[in-house]
Amino acid sequence: MTNDYCFLDNSPSLLALRLFVRVALSGSFAETARFYSLPASSVSRHIANLEKHLGQRLLFRHTRAVRLTDAGERYYTDVRQILESLELANEHVSSSGGGPRGLLRINAPVAFGRRHIAPLLAELQSQHPALEVELTLSDAFIDPVKEGADVVIRVGALGDSSLVARQLAPQRFVTCAAPAYLERHGVPSHPEQLVEHNCLVYKGTRGIQPWYFRPPGCANFQRFDVNGNLYGNNAESLVEAALQGQGIVLFPTWLLYQALRERTLVPVLDHFEASGEVTLEGIHVIYPENRLRSSKVAVFLQHLFRETGERPYWDN
């Protein structure tokens, strides 16, 4: 039979179970439909048939959100574990003959992903031609489980999480400007003097990024308020403005390393340690615990850590 909406052998179809889990995670029929490239009406019919088959209501449907019933909560927990085990079993069997295969979903911040993740994929996939990669770049902090990501690159604070986290590299911040800007406006010798300069400030989903400094031997960072005529939620655009001589920026070396090597941007206040957060946070790879057994995740992490190096190449 070819009807997608029927159940074979009196059991729910795998698609119906996957759709239910996605709706439970996202709280949205429309988002689930986009994720699986299906009409929203098709998702709704699958879920309705699933509920009819079970004789239980799994979801409360509201105009703005969808949430699980008590029965839905219990069913979701069991079904999600079953689907994860099935996915790993399929991967282990299909990979046993010729290395990892299938789709690897990676999420990373926009600038870091463009500069340090995307360039690694060609070699990785040439070594493992059966491996497909879906790379999503976003500066929003996503939940890998909710978004269906296998691996997430997290820059900065991790927050409380039940996910597995491995530090890829520490972060080192640099305050810098183009030589032309410093010739016109002078070189600050203390963070207090930044109020006299045009500072190009990152303003993302968590608001304006503060600038912190501490002198050698000091344990605590001190916040210094800065101002300028350009704020932006894209770090690379602010770096480009700095390259044009518009002002001073404070960013990690993984973003600035090429400009610093080429001396198109030069460090200032380098006798102070700088940070974009009150504590120095690293770059981490996070993933659900069940992905530890995934060969797709294993080969990607091995490749990523090897290419980055024990001391990251952007700090060499």
C-alpha positions, 0 to 999 in steps of 0.5 A: 500500500502506498497511502502515507496515512495508513498504519501497517500491521496495526502499528504507527508508521515511523513517519507519524512517530517522527512527526509527533516527536518534532511537534513535541519538540518545536511546539509547532505543526508549521515548523514541523512541516517546514522541517520535513518539507511536508504540507502542514495539513499532512502533518496534522493528519498524521498526528490525528491518525496516531491519536486515533490509533492509540485512543489517546489525545497526545497534544493540546492544540492552541492558536499560538502553541501546541503542548503535550498532554500527560499521556503525550509526555509519557509517549514522547519520552518513550518514542524519542528514545526508540527513534534515537536507538533506531537511528543509531542502529541504522547508522551502525549497520550502514556504516560498517561496510565503508565508514560513516554515512548519512546526514550530519547536522551541524550548527555554528555561530555565523562568523565562526562557522564561515571561517572555521567550520565550512572550510573543513568540510570539503576535506572531511567529505572527500575522506568520507564520500557517503557523509552528507552535511547540513551546516546551519549558521545562526548566532542564536543559542539553540537547543541541539535536541529541539533543533535536531542538531548532531553537533553545535559549536557554542562560543562563549558561556555555556549555561546549565545543560545536560548536554555533553560539552568539550572545549575546542579552544580558549578565547583570547580577545584583542582590541585593535584598529586600523593604522589610519584611524590611530594616526588620526585619533591617537593610540589609547594607553588605558581603557579609560581613554576609550570614551574619547574614541569611536568604538564599533560595538557588537549588539546581538541577541543578548544586547550590547557586548560590554568591554572588559579589561584587567591589568597583569596580575589582576584576577577580576575584569573591570567593565568599561563603557564605550560608545561609537557611531556604529552598532551591529549584530554581525561581527564581520561587518564591524571588523570591515568598518574597522578595516576602513579606519572607522574605529576600534573593535574588540573581538576574539582572535579567531575573528581577527587573526588574518587582519592582525597577521597582515597588520591591516588591524593593529592591537591597542591596549595589549598590556591589558587582558581584554574580554567580551564577558565578565569571565573568559569563556571558551569555544565548545562543541556540545551534543546530546549524550546519545551522539557519543556512539555516532560514527558521523559525530566521531569522525567530524569531531576528530577532524575538527580537533585535529585541524584546530590544533592543541593551540588553535591555529588562529593564535599561532 
